[in-house]
Amino acid sequence: MVEVAGVLLVQNGEYVVQKRDHIPGIAHPGQLAPWGGLVEGDESPKQGAVRELLEETGVAVSEEDLNFLTKLSIKAESIRSKGQMVDVYLYSVEIAADVPVVCNEGEKLVRIKGVQDIRDDEREGYLIAAIEAYEQQESQSK
């Protein structure tokens, strides 16, 4: 089983996400997505999420900072793992307004307020699932 970890980054009431590159063979090219990627070696999904977030955005968090949102089991779309079942672990983390965020992977960094800000051609299922789970948790905690 392939495992993927994704992080919904929240700053100043906005979701800070990546627009994925337009590279043939990658999953969800050109779409908006949480930060993340494959869980490597003996990593737990949380460890993979922490590593991927640092690599892709320069934002350092601890495993304790991550909030579990949901787990999805889907068939892979990328050429490298096409047709395999993939477990996608989605987390959120809120960071302070003064924490710098860079885009080290993907086409560019994008800030959105919610799913209504995502164009149809940029919609990616992981991101929608992450935002919906985050907003549901937020509404239940109030």
C-alpha positions in Angstrom: 0.0 0.0 0.0 1.3 3.4 -1.0 0.9 6.2 1.7 0.7 9.9 1.0 0.6 12.7 3.6 -0.9 16.1 2.9 -1.0 19.3 4.9 -3.6 22.0 4.7 -1.7 25.1 5.8 -3.8 27.8 7.4 -2.5 31.4 7.9 -4.5 34.5 8.7 -7.8 32.7 8.0 -6.7 31.7 4.5 -5.6 28.3 3.1 -2.1 28.5 1.7 -1.9 25.8 -1.0 0.2 25.0 -4.0 -0.8 25.1 -7.7 0.8 21.9 -9.0 3.1 21.9 -11.9 1.9 21.0 -15.4 4.3 18.0 -15.7 3.0 15.0 -17.6 2.7 11.9 -15.4 2.2 13.6 -12.0 -1.0 13.3 -10.2 -3.4 16.3 -10.5 -1.2 18.6 -12.8 -2.2 22.3 -12.7 -4.6 21.8 -9.9 -4.6 23.3 -6.4 -3.5 20.9 -3.7 -2.4 20.7 -0.1 1.4 20.4 0.5 2.7 16.9 0.8 3.8 13.7 -0.9 4.8 10.1 -0.5 5.5 8.8 3.0 9.1 7.4 2.8 10.7 4.3 4.3 9.9 3.8 8.0 8.1 7.2 8.3 4.7 7.5 9.9 2.2 9.6 7.9 2.7 12.4 10.4 6.5 12.3 10.0 6.1 12.4 6.3 3.7 15.3 6.5 6.2 17.3 8.7 9.1 16.5 6.3 7.1 17.3 3.1 5.8 20.6 4.6 9.3 21.7 5.4 10.7 20.7 2.0 7.9 22.3 0.1 7.3 25.5 2.0 10.1 26.1 4.5 7.6 25.9 7.3 8.9 23.8 10.3 6.3 22.2 12.5 6.2 19.3 14.9 4.1 16.2 14.7 2.1 17.6 17.7 1.3 20.7 15.7 -0.6 18.7 13.1 -4.3 18.1 13.4 -5.6 14.9 11.7 -8.4 15.7 9.3 -9.3 12.6 7.4 -7.9 9.5 5.6 -8.9 8.7 2.0 -8.2 5.5 0.1 -8.1 6.0 -3.6 -6.6 4.6 -6.8 -3.4 6.4 -7.8 -3.3 8.7 -10.9 0.4 9.3 -11.4 2.4 7.3 -13.9 4.7 6.1 -11.2 2.0 4.4 -9.1 -0.9 4.2 -11.6 -3.7 1.9 -10.4 -2.3 1.1 -7.0 -4.4 1.8 -3.9 -3.1 4.8 -2.0 -4.0 5.9 1.5 -4.0 9.7 1.8 -3.6 11.1 5.3 -4.7 14.7 5.5 -3.7 17.1 8.3 -4.0 20.8 9.0 -1.7 23.2 10.8 -2.3 26.8 11.7 0.7 29.1 11.6 1.3 32.7 12.8 0.9 35.6 10.4 4.6 36.4 10.5 5.8 32.9 9.5 7.2 33.1 6.0 5.9 30.6 3.5 7.8 29.8 0.2 6.9 27.6 -2.7 9.7 25.2 -3.2 7.6 22.7 -5.2 4.8 23.3 -7.6 4.0 26.2 -10.0 3.2 28.7 -7.3 1.8 29.4 -3.9 -1.9 30.3 -3.8 -4.0 31.8 -0.9 -7.7 31.0 -0.9 -10.6 31.6 1.6 -12.5 28.4 0.8 -13.7 26.0 -1.9 -15.7 28.8 -3.5 -12.4 30.4 -4.6 -11.2 27.3 -6.5 -11.9 27.4 -10.3 -13.3 24.2 -11.8 -10.2 23.5 -13.7 -8.1 23.8 -10.5 -10.2 21.6 -8.3 -8.4 18.6 -6.7 -10.2 16.1 -4.5 -7.6 16.0 -1.7 -7.9 19.8 -1.2 -11.7 19.8 -1.2 -11.7 16.9 1.3 -9.2 18.7 3.5 -11.0 22.0 3.5 -14.4 20.4 4.2 -12.9 18.3 7.1 -11.1 21.4 8.5 -14.3 23.6 8.3 -16.4 20.8 9.9 -14.0 20.5 12.8 -13.9 24.2 13.2 -17.7 24.5 13.3 -17.9 21.7 15.9 -15.4 23.3 18.2 -17.4 26.6 18.4 
